């Protein structure tokens, strides 16, 4: 074997080892996204339970505003469906977008319903709505933190698949950019 052939074999071996390492790194980063989604999922489920308590508590005083109440429940169902989709593939960009849009729809529905509450303040006084509202605010804050951790893991993964020469491995093996929340 000539020196040129040995150099070529060594170069190919280094290239193969690098490609395997890059592939394994991308898999690990994609797994980090799934791990970062677990707290988001748990907080969405916790907040969903709180929202159901809050909405059911308000149902008694929303005689004329049932459409607003129903909009919150519909947005909750949409969010749960989007969360299920992202749980199946946490690195799927379209599923993350669906969850983000469902979250925005829920926030808008909640704000419209909360705008109706001051007019019914006297009827709300005997209910546990204030405690539920405080718990919801705490759940929203915890969810925001979990979402930021998910977005950080997603950014790290997306940065990795955009870097050259790792981009070559990502393209060959079909790694797609992940979506943020």
Buried (B, 14 or more C-beta within 10 A) or exposed (E): EEEEEEEEEEEEEEEEEEBEEBBEBBEEBBBBBBEBBEBBBEBBEBBBEBBBBBBEBBEEBBEEBEEBBBBBBEBBEBBBEBBEBBBEBBBBBEBBBBBBEBBEBBEEBBEBBBEBBEEBEEBBEEBEBEEBBEBBEEBBEBBEEBBBBBBBBBEBBBEBBEEEEBBEBBEEEEBBBBBBB
